[in-house]
């Protein structure tokens, strides 16, 4: 059994400060899209629940701990990842404080970005689209 | 790159006849869950779009053609497939007629099942749960 499709999770974490929505981004340490900004996320481990994987990657890359996440949807368009066919399950979390960030692991940096300033920044993969879809949940 | 997680799609096709909702089920020709009833679905091919895969599997197993589907969500709980860690992206489609079915490929039979009679029938995998979640879209 099996196919050569990989599975990742990506997290859209929103916070609201002074009536401004911000989203949590990391700067990628590695290829593909090295140095570009992206959503925190990564590969699901075999035997790992999807939401657990999303929380783990978020913690590893940003230091942020969230209690619960809701699923946005799966993004699976062929070509969205130059490494090969990769399906990402996107999760959403809302937090009330602009938490301090501790970038680590696959992230060389992390920041809170105002949503309205996002168009200035081309994100890695299809993460612009993922954020657009997640915003419909706000 | 890569992990040993497999990706499938499953389709929840509802039709409404005389104020009764029915869901399309197939009887599995092969293990696991051989002979049990299940949602039409199967493995996504490398390079294939998720919705395209869902329509292809639906056609192969039941003869039913649908124009569009909407995504329900991904189901990825470890243990949901005895063959190994398998993540299924569920899709939903509503059709207006109880179309004639032509079971083929991995399906030895197919039928329209009244939703309210579903509890009498233990379905393969976590397909009961998938149908429950999809019903929230009705």
Contacts between the chains, C-beta under 8 A, distances in Angstrom:
chain1	res1	chain2	res2	distance
A	1	B	6	6.2
A	1	B	43	8.0
A	1	B	83	5.1
A	1	B	84	6.5
A	2	B	4	6.6
A	2	B	6	5.1
A	2	B	84	7.4
A	3	B	6	6.0
A	3	B	7	6.7
A	3	B	43	5.6
A	3	B	44	6.7
A	3	B	45	6.9
A	3	B	46	5.8
A	4	B	2	6.8
A	4	B	46	5.2
A	5	B	6	7.5
A	5	B	7	4.7
A	5	B	44	6.1
A	5	B	46	6.0
A	6	B	1	6.2
A	6	B	2	5.1
A	6	B	3	5.9
A	6	B	5	7.5
A	7	B	3	6.6
A	7	B	5	4.7
A	7	B	7	6.5
A	7	B	76	7.8
A	7	B	87	5.7
A	43	B	1	7.7
A	43	B	3	5.6
A	44	B	3	6.7
A	44	B	5	6.1
A	44	B	76	7.4
A	44	B	87	7.7
A	45	B	3	6.9
A	46	B	3	5.8
A	46	B	4	5.1
A	46	B	5	6.1
A	46	B	84	7.8
A	46	B	85	5.0
A	47	B	78	4.8
A	47	B	85	5.8
A	48	B	78	6.8
A	49	B	76	6.7
A	49	B	77	6.2
A	49	B	78	6.2
A	50	B	74	6.4
A	50	B	76	4.1
A	50	B	87	7.1
A	71	B	73	5.1
A	71	B	74	6.6
A	73	B	71	5.1
A	73	B	73	6.5
A	73	B	74	7.6
A	74	B	50	6.4
A	74	B	71	6.6
A	74	B	73	7.5
A	74	B	74	4.6
A	74	B	89	4.7
A	76	B	7	7.8
A	76	B	44	7.4
A	76	B	49	6.7
A	76	B	50	4.1
A	76	B	89	7.0
A	77	B	49	6.2
A	78	B	47	4.8
A	78	B	48	6.8
A	78	B	49	6.2
A	83	B	1	5.1
A	84	B	1	6.6
A	84	B	2	7.5
A	84	B	46	7.9
A	85	B	46	5.1
A	85	B	47	5.9
A	87	B	7	5.6
A	87	B	44	7.7
A	87	B	50	7.1
A	87	B	87	7.6
A	87	B	89	7.4
A	89	B	74	4.7
A	89	B	76	7.0
A	89	B	87	7.4
